[in-house]
């Protein structure tokens, strides 16, 4: 699914993957072999101070400031995930695709969103939300998304690298999804990110086809 990008998001690249799959409540094998070892590694090796100095976290916050966001107030979702793990709080277990989403976000240290394609009415654009815009955030009620970089379809904004909306959220019954890496400042790493996404999705779900796209 092609996404068009607003001109004032020069440093806000996207890497997307669309695929069909069978979701589940929990993939125990994925947790045992892939996600839990990464959580243990992060908790053992990183501190809150070190998270602030990670290049991909810095690049994301720099892009936020460029579109008028207070990067201290609005943390990238990857930053929030890393902080939760470092504090020993673990991750909420939602369903298999959300677990994969969280793994990739922690591994790449970039915000990532996954969206149910059946709930999206294209075309999609990537743009900066206007002052006063809001939507229902997952687990947060109505949130003000003024100046958020957002994914927008014919019905309005449904996703961002800070907090996604409930409208296109992944559910256990989801069968077609779009995973989006919000790859701020990653011009030279896009191909590597694309390959990492395909490798993890293939291992987790073995979909018949994964269609990827880089929006530079």
NUMISE-550515 format. One record per residue (C-alpha): x, y, z; residue in three letters. Coordinates in steps of 0.02 Angstrom, whole numbers, padded with zeros to 5 digits, always signed. Layout:
N
XYZALA
...
END
This chain:
216
+00000+00000+00000UNK
+00084+00160-00060UNK
+00102+00305+00061UNK
+00130+00484+00004UNK
+00234+00598+00116UNK
+00213+00782+00157UNK
+00358+00892+00104UNK
+00403+00954+00280UNK
+00450+00778+00338UNK
+00619+00772+00250UNK
+00706+00673+00388UNK
+00557+00559+00419UNK
+00582+00406+00311UNK
+00466+00256+00319UNK
+00496+00071+00290UNK
+00334-00027+00271UNK
+00288-00211+00257UNK
+00115-00277+00212UNK
+00073-00461+00234UNK
-00061-00589+00271UNK
-00042-00696+00426UNK
-00128-00791+00565UNK
-00121-00697+00728UNK
-00126-00777+00900UNK
-00136-00728+01083UNK
+00045-00773+01116UNK
+00185-00858+01021UNK
+00278-00942+01163UNK
+00420-00998+01050UNK
+00449-00818+00992UNK
+00458-00759+01172UNK
+00574-00899+01226UNK
+00697-00889+01081UNK
+00689-00707+01026UNK
+00598-00579+01132UNK
+00644-00631+01310UNK
+00832-00643+01272UNK
+00827-00466+01200UNK
+00734-00401+01353UNK
+00865-00480+01466UNK
+01006-00406+01363UNK
+00933-00230+01367UNK
+00898-00237+01553UNK
+01075-00295+01589UNK
+01170-00183+01469UNK
+01078-00016+01457UNK
+01043+00124+01580UNK
+00918+00267+01568UNK
+01062+00387+01537UNK
+01128+00280+01394UNK
+00958+00275+01309UNK
+00966+00465+01290UNK
+01128+00445+01192UNK
+01072+00311+01069UNK
+01091+00379+00891UNK
+00918+00325+00832UNK
+00834+00401+00985UNK
+00927+00564+00956UNK
+00881+00565+00770UNK
+00698+00536+00810UNK
+00690+00676+00939UNK
+00779+00793+00818UNK
+00645+00758+00687UNK
+00509+00790+00817UNK
+00582+00961+00856UNK
+00586+01002+00670UNK
+00396+00987+00660UNK
+00362+01085+00819UNK
+00352+00947+00950UNK
+00425+00955+01125UNK
+00534+00799+01118UNK
+00549+00795+01308UNK
+00361+00791+01329UNK
+00323+00673+01185UNK
+00439+00524+01191UNK
+00459+00412+01038UNK
+00372+00246+01070UNK
+00541+00159+01054UNK
+00611+00270+01192UNK
+00464+00228+01305UNK
+00484+00041+01272UNK
+00670+00043+01308UNK
+00643+00140+01470UNK
+00511+00017+01526UNK
+00627-00131+01498UNK
+00777-00047+01581UNK
+00669-00012+01734UNK
+00630-00198+01746UNK
+00446-00174+01706UNK
+00444-00293+01557UNK
+00317-00279+01416UNK
+00130-00294+01408UNK
+00085-00453+01312UNK
-00056-00413+01190UNK
-00047-00531+01041UNK
+00084-00609+00928UNK
+00100-00467+00803UNK
+00109-00333+00937UNK
+00247-00435+01018UNK
+00343-00438+00853UNK
+00312-00251+00835UNK
+00387-00221+01008UNK
+00536-00334+00972UNK
+00580-00240+00813UNK
+00559-00071+00899UNK
+00677-00123+01038UNK
+00801-00202+00917UNK
+00805-00058+00793UNK
+00778+00076+00927UNK
+00649+00159+00814UNK
+00462+00187+00831UNK
+00359+00053+00745UNK
+00172+00034+00719UNK
+00067-00110+00655UNK
-00104-00079+00579UNK
-00251-00188+00526UNK
-00272-00160+00339UNK
-00457-00204+00348UNK
-00481-00049+00457UNK
-00389+00071+00340UNK
-00474+00159+00194UNK
-00337+00220+00077UNK
-00251+00315+00005UNK
-00131+00348+00149UNK
-00026+00503+00177UNK
+00110+00539+00305UNK
+00090+00716+00369UNK
+00102+00831+00519UNK
-00062+00844+00615UNK
-00139+01017+00630UNK
-00155+01113+00792UNK
-00299+01044+00896UNK
-00309+00875+00807UNK
-00345+00724+00916UNK
-00390+00540+00911UNK
-00426+00397+01029UNK
-00256+00328+01081UNK
-00229+00146+01126UNK
-00250+00134+01314UNK
-00251+00323+01333UNK
-00423+00389+01283UNK
-00429+00547+01179UNK
-00255+00621+01150UNK
-00204+00785+01071UNK
-00098+00746+00918UNK
-00056+00926+00871UNK
+00105+00927+00768UNK
+00124+00737+00780UNK
+00191+00654+00622UNK
+00038+00549+00577UNK
-00024+00420+00453UNK
-00190+00477+00380UNK
-00322+00389+00274UNK
-00490+00451+00209UNK
-00562+00449+00386UNK
-00420+00543+00470UNK
-00263+00504+00569UNK
-00240+00327+00632UNK
-00057+00308+00679UNK
+00099+00400+00736UNK
+00273+00361+00805UNK
+00217+00423+00976UNK
+00049+00339+01008UNK
-00067+00246+00889UNK
-00256+00261+00879UNK
-00378+00124+00923UNK
-00459+00132+00750UNK
-00331+00027+00656UNK
-00257-00070+00802UNK
-00208-00252+00783UNK
-00332-00379+00854UNK
-00322-00569+00874UNK
-00433-00587+00720UNK
-00325-00476+00608UNK
-00272-00568+00450UNK
-00190-00430+00345UNK
-00074-00301+00420UNK
+00044-00160+00378UNK
+00197-00140+00489UNK
+00277+00032+00480UNK
+00452+00080+00539UNK
+00462+00267+00572UNK
+00642+00278+00516UNK
+00694+00454+00564UNK
+00865+00503+00498UNK
+00896+00329+00427UNK
+00932+00368+00243UNK
+01086+00255+00238UNK
+01006+00113+00338UNK
+00840+00091+00250UNK
+00887-00068+00156UNK
+00955-00148+00316UNK
+00795-00102+00410UNK
+00690-00174+00269UNK
+00785-00338+00275UNK
+00775-00349+00465UNK
+00586-00327+00458UNK
+00565-00460+00325UNK
+00676-00583+00418UNK
+00582-00565+00582UNK
+00409-00572+00502UNK
+00458-00726+00402UNK
+00521-00814+00557UNK
+00370-00767+00662UNK
+00227-00795+00539UNK
+00296-00874+00380UNK
+00179-00771+00269UNK
+00160-00821+00087UNK
+00213-00647+00033UNK
+00285-00491+00115UNK
+00275-00332+00014UNK
+00396-00198+00072UNK
+00417-00017+00024UNK
+00538+00121+00070UNK
+00467+00298+00075UNK
+00616+00414+00072UNK
END
